[in-house]
């Protein structure tokens, strides 16, 4: 059955790119799942597309919670927060004045 219907899948994959709330890299692992869900939805499995699309969206929203043990990701997030605060603070600097961002381990750990 899969091979017999394989030629139809590119149109569903394109449709997924247009319909799904996810875009770019986060959508990639879901494209084939969502394409098959849309195809099955049209074949009579009503609501499958909606459920799978909602699942993909909720997974992506909760993914950061799942990755909280990834120390590299946590450090990068903390550094971004420090940089954002520094950029906001430097808006008061004189034009042409050079500034630098100094971040201590304490700053990163406090994020």
C-alpha positions as CSV (number, residue, x, y, z in Angstrom):
1,X,0.0,0.0,0.0
2,X,2.8,2.4,0.9
3,X,4.6,1.9,-2.4
4,X,1.4,2.1,-4.4
5,X,0.6,5.5,-2.9
6,X,4.2,6.8,-2.7
7,X,3.9,9.0,-5.9
8,X,1.2,11.1,-4.2
9,X,3.3,12.0,-1.2
10,X,5.2,14.9,-2.7
11,X,2.0,16.9,-3.0
12,X,1.1,16.2,0.6
13,X,4.6,17.1,1.7
14,X,4.3,20.4,-0.1
15,X,0.9,20.9,1.5
16,X,2.4,20.2,5.0
17,X,5.0,23.0,4.4
18,X,2.1,25.4,3.6
19,X,-0.3,24.3,6.4
20,X,1.8,23.4,9.4
21,X,2.5,25.9,12.2
22,X,6.0,24.7,12.5
23,X,8.5,25.9,9.9
24,X,12.1,25.3,9.0
25,X,14.3,22.9,11.0
26,X,11.7,22.0,13.6
27,X,9.3,20.9,10.9
28,X,11.7,18.5,9.2
29,X,11.2,15.5,11.4
30,X,7.5,15.9,11.2
31,X,7.0,16.4,7.5
32,X,6.6,12.7,6.5
33,X,4.4,12.0,9.6
34,X,2.2,15.0,8.8
35,X,2.1,14.2,5.1
36,X,0.8,10.6,5.8
37,X,-1.6,12.0,8.4
38,X,-3.0,14.4,5.8
39,X,-3.3,11.7,3.2
40,X,-5.1,9.4,5.7
41,X,-7.3,12.2,6.8
42,X,-8.5,12.6,3.2
43,X,-9.0,8.8,2.9
44,X,-11.4,8.9,5.9
45,X,-9.4,8.9,9.1
46,X,-11.0,12.2,10.1
47,X,-9.1,14.4,12.5
48,X,-5.8,12.7,12.2
49,X,-4.1,15.7,10.6
50,X,-5.3,18.0,13.3
51,X,-4.2,15.7,16.1
52,X,-0.7,15.1,14.6
53,X,-0.2,18.8,13.8
54,X,-1.2,19.7,17.4
55,X,1.2,17.0,18.7
56,X,4.0,18.4,16.6
57,X,3.3,21.9,17.9
58,X,3.0,20.9,21.5
59,X,6.2,18.8,21.3
60,X,8.2,21.7,19.9
61,X,6.8,24.0,22.7
62,X,7.8,21.5,25.4
63,X,11.1,20.5,23.8
64,X,13.0,23.1,25.7
65,X,11.7,21.6,29.0
66,X,13.0,18.2,27.9
67,X,16.4,19.7,27.0
68,X,17.1,21.4,30.4
69,X,19.8,18.8,31.2
70,X,21.8,19.8,28.1
71,X,24.5,22.0,29.8
72,X,25.7,23.5,26.6
73,X,22.2,24.7,25.6
74,X,21.7,26.1,29.1
75,X,25.0,28.0,29.0
76,X,24.2,29.4,25.6
77,X,20.8,30.5,26.7
78,X,22.3,32.2,29.7
79,X,24.9,34.0,27.6
80,X,22.2,35.2,25.2
81,X,20.3,36.6,28.2
82,X,23.5,38.4,29.4
83,X,24.2,39.8,25.9
84,X,20.6,41.0,25.6
85,X,20.8,42.8,28.9
86,X,24.2,44.4,27.9
87,X,22.8,45.5,24.5
88,X,19.9,47.2,26.2
89,X,22.2,48.8,28.7
90,X,24.6,50.0,26.0
91,X,21.9,52.0,24.2
92,X,22.9,54.8,26.4
93,X,26.5,54.7,25.3
94,X,27.8,57.6,23.3
95,X,28.0,57.1,19.5
96,X,31.3,55.6,18.5
97,X,32.2,54.6,22.0
98,X,33.5,51.1,22.1
99,X,32.1,48.8,24.7
100,X,32.8,45.2,25.6
101,X,30.7,42.5,27.2
102,X,32.3,40.8,30.2
103,X,30.4,37.9,31.6
104,X,31.4,36.1,34.8
105,X,30.6,32.5,35.7
106,X,28.4,33.9,38.4
107,X,26.4,35.9,35.8
108,X,25.8,32.7,33.8
109,X,24.9,30.7,36.8
110,X,22.4,33.3,38.0
111,X,20.4,32.9,34.8
